Amino acid sequence: MNRGKNIVTAALTATVSALALTAAGFAAPAQATPSETAAAAAGVDCDGWVHNNNPDHGIAGCSNDSGRTITFRAEIVCGRAPDVSGQWVTLAPGQYGESSGVCAFYSSGVGRVGWTIQ
């Protein structure tokens, strides 16, 4: 009888934990990083996306609408694999450029594409 209670308690604990993790996943939408927020305020317009034909390839594109030269790179969050950073790209005022990175073959794909601006 004690063994039966332990099994039920363990199952209930696992279910509650799974529900809590699921609820945590939906708790709040992703928020912009401080670098992304500062970029928007400084006249730099960036966007991130996943390549149409390769779910492991993340791309960030930026348009420099400021009056100074900027340098940026893509920051790719990879599911079940280490995150990757793209190459640094330097843009003069008025220019557009892209930086990209590819997640490891064992990743579950790109989870998010962000960027860092210097």
Secondary structure, DSSP 4 states (H G I P E B T S, - for coil): -HHHHHHHHHHHHHHHHHHHHHHHHTSS-----HHHHHHHHTTEEEEEEE-SS-TTEEEEEEEE-SSS-EEEEEEEEETTS--EE---EEE-TT-EEEEEEE--TTS--EEEEEEEE-
